[in-house]
Amino acid sequence: MADDGGGGDNNNNDNMGNQLQLLPENEEEEEDGMETEDRDSEDAEKPGVINFDPSLPTSHAYLGSDMEEFHGRTVHDDDSCQTIPVLPHTAVMLVPGQTLPLQLFRPQEVSMMRSVIQRDRTFAVLAHSDTGGPEAEFGTTAEIYAYREEQEYGIETVKVKAVGRQRFKVHEIRTQADGIRQAKVQILPERILPDPLAAVQLTSFSRLHMHPSCRPPAQSCKQAQCWWNTYRQRNFHCASLTPWPPWVYALYDSESLMNRVKKQLHEWDENLKDDSLPTNVVDFSYRVAACLPIDDALRLQLLKIGSAIQRLRCELDIMDRCTSLCCKQCQDTEITTKNEIFSLSLYGPMAAYVNPHGYVHETLTVYKANNLNLVGRPSTLHSWFPGYAWTIAQCRTCGSHMGWKFTATKKDLSPPRFWGLTRSAMLPRIPQCGEEDAGEGSRLLCL
């Protein structure tokens, strides 16, 4: 898919080298290629049923179907120091559990990947903030689970599917003679907090204590509510022995927090299915972090948190306070609201995809988007959502690349159209409590 290459420079003319040739050279036709989509934004309605197969985007079929797959998993010991090769030229803040597709062309990157494949298939993705600060201090290990080499027009290309594994803190980065950087990192552990009422839990009542594992696999809404009421009654009965009411302990109970986050997720995405969400609190917290359309400053905060409980509390604060998404470049132009977010992938409403030029875009799917202009004609080439044609979308105010409009190529496909917005171009609107104007500091109060 064509795009402006990644969010740093928003001048379209400077980035044409990163785009596919979509428009004819005729100037009159080029002018006709840009239009304002006010009519679609106003008339579009949410479809009652989505019949698109959500497993198609997760397969990343545009990378090819004959990739070599690997099995097994590399896990480094907590707090251990490891030396891991660093993936260059990738502006992605990877979250554990998040899938990262890559298309690599530079000889240095191809050589590094070949070396990684022969070892433990693990490389480092540094968490570079979009504020342009100093060298990254944190990051995430990524493990390759699918790999393919090919040669086109004499250029060696490596296509990779990797998944985020463990957080780390950077101690030192050195550059080898071949130009590949090696990072000495410390693997950060996940702190598992005890039950908030464990200290006063009566041993004789321990048989009444309910664990999330006892939840029935398939439940109706009524059964789920009944299970939840029983869970609250049994697990917080010991709060009467303490000076604090039960709701205080619920603020630090993993199952309570997961239940609250799921309610928020359903408000953001009514088509979301609980079966697609992890049941483990650590994996669940990372899945939510990967799906939130937040900027790098907030994502870096979530990445630094070493406890799933604290991470979920921060995510709840963000979801509760975020009202809409704006253009990061001009900051005042509202593009969409959180009520328009929906899932068209098993990954959730947002996932990472890579275009033919190697640029990775974390793309959020929404029903409606405002204040956007379209550039070029619809194209199905290298579409991340099979059955849909994409058209480049720019901010109407500043001309920044915001994402794409996807239009169904078949009449029976639902939704008939939607928008894919790239996370790097969006800024969440999180107003400060009690004030209309929110400064940068107010967006960092969730910790």
N, C-alpha and C positions, 0 to 999 in steps of 0.2 A: 504494500500500500504506500502511496505517496504521502509525504508530509514535509514539514519544514526542517526536519532533522533534529528537532529536539528541544526547543524551548529557550535556548540562550539568546539567539538573535532572531527577532521576529520580522525582519525585513525579508519579504518574499523573494525579491529580486536577487538577494545575496545567496539564497538557498536553492535556486533552481537546479543546481548540480546534484541535489539530493532528491529530486523529484523525478517521477516517470513523466514522459511526454504525453500529457493528456489532451492538450489543446492544439488545434491546427495553427499554422503560422499566420494565417489570415487574421489581421488585427480586428476586423469587425466581428468575426466569430469569437475571438478571444474576449471581446467586451461582452458578448452575449453570454459567455460562460459564467459570469458573476451575477448572482441574483439574491434578493433578500427573501427569506422564507418566512414571511409573516403569516401567510395564509395557512400553511401547514401547522404552524405552532398554535394558531388560534382554533383551528377546526379539528385537530387531532384528538382522538379519544382513546382511553385505555382499553385494549381488547379484553373481552371477557375470558377468552381461552387463548393460551399460547401453545401452538402446535410445533414450534421449532424444537429440534432435538438438542437439549442442552449439553449433550456429550460431544457434539461436533467441535465447538471451540476448544475444549480441553484436550482434544487429540492433536491440535496444531497440525492438521493435515496438509496445510500449505507448505510445510517443511519437507514433505515427502513421506511416503508410507513404508519405505524399505530401510528404515533406520535400525541400526544394531542396538538392541536393548540389553541392559545390564540389570542384574538382580543383586540383592544384598544391600547392606547399609554400613557406612563408615561412621562410627561414633567415637569422638575423642573424649578422654576422661575430663571431668570437670576440673577447672583450675590448672590444667596441664598447659604447657607451652609448646606450641607447634610452629613449624616453618612451612608456610603455604604460599604457592604462587598467586599473585594478584591479577585479577582480570582487568585489563586496561580499557580505557575509552568507553566505559559503560556507566551512564548516569542513572543507575537504578539503586534504590535503597531496599535491598532484599530483606524479606521477613522470613523466619523459619517456617517451613511448610509451604511457602509460595513457589510456584513453578516459574522458571526463568527460561524462555526460549532464546536462542542466540543464532545469528548467522555471522560468521567471522571470515574476513577476507585478508586482513593484514598478515604478512608472513610471520611476524612475531607472535600474533595471536594463534595462528594455525600451529606453529611449532610448540607453543605452550600447551595447547590442548592435546596434542599428540603425546607429549610427555606426561600430562595429567592422566590420560587414559591408561598408560602403562603402569602407573603407580596406584593410588587409591581413589582416582576419579574425583578428587576434591580440590577446589580452588577457592580463593577468597574474593568476596565482593565487598568493597569498602563503602561505608555509609557517608558519602559526600553530601553535605548540606547544600541546598540551592542558594544559600546566602553568600557563597564564595569565601568561606572562612578558611582557616588553616588546614593542614593535612588531616584526613579523617582519623579519628581516634577509636571508632567502633566499626563493626561490620558483621557479616554473616558468612559462614562457610556454605558452599554450594556443592552438591554431589551430582555428577552426570548419571542419568539413567537411560539416555538414548543418544546415539552418536552416528554421524554419517559424514564421509568425505566425498567430495565430488570436484570436478574440474570443468569450468565453463570459460570458453574463449581464452584458454591458457591461464586462467586464474584459479588457484586452488581455494576451495571454499570448505569450511567446516560448519555443519549444522548440529546444534546441540539442544537437548532438553535437560535441564538441571532443576534441582529442587533445593531450597534453603534448608539447612540443617541446624547449625548451632551459632549462637552469638559469640562474638569475641571482642577483646580489647587489644588494640595495636600497641606493641611495645617498640618495634623498630621495623623500618622498611629499607631494604638494600636493593640496589640495581645490579644485576649480573652483567657479565661482559656481552651477552647476547641481547641485552636490553630488557629482559624479563625481570620484573620486580618480585622479590621474595619478602614476605611479611612474617616477622616473628610475633605471634599473637598468643594471648592467654584465653583459653576457652572459658566463657562465663557460665556459671551454673544457674539452674533454675531453683530458686528458694521455695520449698513447699511449706507453706504456713500450716500450723496445726489447727485443728478445730477450735474456733474461738471459745467454745464452752467445754473443752476437754478437761480443763483444770477442775471444774465443779461437776463434771458428769458422774453421776452415781453408778458404781459398778453394777449394782443390782438391776439398774434400768438399761444397761448397755444392750440388752437383747431387743429393746424397743427402738434403738437407734437405726435410722434408715439411711442407706447409702444410695447414691445415684445408680449404682449397678443393679439395684433391685427394681428399677423402673421398667415396666413392660415395654417390649420393643415396639409394639404398634398400639397406639392409643387414639381414641376419639377426644374431642375437646373436653367433653364431660369427664371422661376417665382421667385425663391429664390434670384437670382442676381438682378432682377428688384426690389423686395421688399427691398433688402439691399441698393441699390442705392438711393431709395426714403427715406429710414430711415436716411441715412447719410446727404442727402440734407436738410431734414426738421429739424432734431434734432441738427445739428451743424450750422444752418444758423446764430445763434446769435454770433458765434465766430468772425464775422466781426466787432462786437462792442467792442472787447477786443484786447489787444496787441498781443495775441497769435493766431496762425493759428489753424484750426479745428483739425489737426492731434494730437495736444497736448492734447486736450480734449478727443479725442478718446482713448488715453492711459488709461483713468480712467472711460470710459463708459462701463457699464456691458455688454450690447449687443455687442459692438465692441470687447471686450475681449473674450466673449464666441464664437463669430464668428471666431476669430483668433485661439482660442484653438481647435475648431472643424476642422479647416483646418489642423492644426498640427496632430490631432488625425487621420484624414483620410490619412495623409502621413505615419503615423505609422501603420495604419490598414485600408486598402482600403475597407474592408468588413463591416466596422462599419456603423450602421444606426442611423441617427439623432433621429429617433423615440424612440430609447432605452435610450436616454440621458435625464436627467431632464431639465425642462425649467426654474426652479427657479435657480437664480445665486448662492445661497448658496449651495444647493444640488448639482448643477453642479460642483462647485469647489471641493467639497468633493469626488464626483464620479471620477473626474480626478485624485485627489490625491491618491485614492485607486488603480487606474490602472497604475500609474507610477512605473516602475521597479527601484526604487531608494533605497538606503540604509537607515538605521534607522536615521542617522544624518540628512539627508535631509528631511525625513518624519517628524521628530520631529520639524523641522523648520516650515513646513506647518501646523502642528498641533498647534503651538504656535500663528500663525497669526489669529487675531480676525476679519478680514475683508475679505469678499469674493473677493473684487476687488484686494486687495494686494495679496491674495492667488493665484488668476488667473495669476497675473503678474509674480509671482515667478514660477508658473508651466510653463508658456510660456518660461521663461528663461531656465528652465531645459530642456524642450523638444527641444528647439532650439539648445542648446549646446551639449546635449548628443548625442554621435555618435555610441557607441557600449557598450556592457556589457561584463565584464571580471570576471574571478574567483576571489572572494574576498580573498582567501587564498594566492595565488601567485601573484595576481594583474596584471601581465603582460600577462596572457593567455587570449586571446580574445575568447569568447564563441559564441557570436552572435552579429548581428547589429540590429539597430532599424528598418531597412527595412524588417526584417523577422518577425516582430511581427504581430499577427493577433488575431481576436476574435473567440472563439469557444463557448462562453457563453454569456448570456444576461447581465452578470455583466461587460463584457468587456474583454480585453486581459489578465487580471490577477484577480484572486479571491482566497479566502481562502478555503482550504479543510483540513480535518482531517483524519489521517490514523488509522488503528485498534489499535495502541498503544497510541493514544491520542495526537500525535504530529501534530500541525497545520502548514501547509505549504501554503504560498501565492504563487501560481503557475502561471507563465507567459507562455503563449502558443506562440511558434515560429515555422516557417516552417523549418528552418535549424539551426543546431548548429555544431560548430567545436571543435576540440581538446577534444573530449569526448570518453571514453571507456565505454562499456556496461558490466554489471555484472549480471550473471544469465540468466535464460530463461524467455521469455515473459509469463505474467500471467494476467488473467482477474479478479482475486480475488480482491474484494473491489475496483474495478476501478472507478475513479472519472468521467470518460468519458465512459458511457455504449457503448459497441460495439468495444472498443479498449483494447488491451493488453499492459501492461506496463513492461518496463525493466529498472532497476536501471542504471543511468548514473553517471560517475565519471570524474573529471578533469584528463586529460591524463598526466598533469605535476606533480600535487601534490597529486592526489588521493582523493580530496575532493568530497563529495557527492554534485552533481549539480542539480539533478532532475531525470527525466525519459524520455525514448523514448516511444511514444505511437504508436502502429501499429494496423491498422484496422483488425478485424477478418472476415470481409466480403468484397468481391471484389468490390461491388458497393458502398461502403462507402467512402466519400470524406471529408477531405483529407485522402489519404491512410496511411500517417504517419505524425507525428509531434512530437515536443519536449515540455515537460513541465519543466520549470526551476524554482527552488525555489528561492524566493527573498532573503532569508537569506544568500544564497551562492554567490550572484552576487554583483558586484560593477559597477556602471555606470561610463563610461569614459567621463568625462566632462573637456575638455582641457581649460586652461586659455586663455583668449583673448590675442593674440599677442605673446604667448609663447607656446612652444611644451610641456614642462614639467609642469604638473599641480600639485600643492601641495594641502594639505587638505584645506587650507584657500580659494583657488580659487573656490572650490565647494560650498562655503558658501556665495558667493557674490551675489546670486540672491535676497537677501533682501536689 
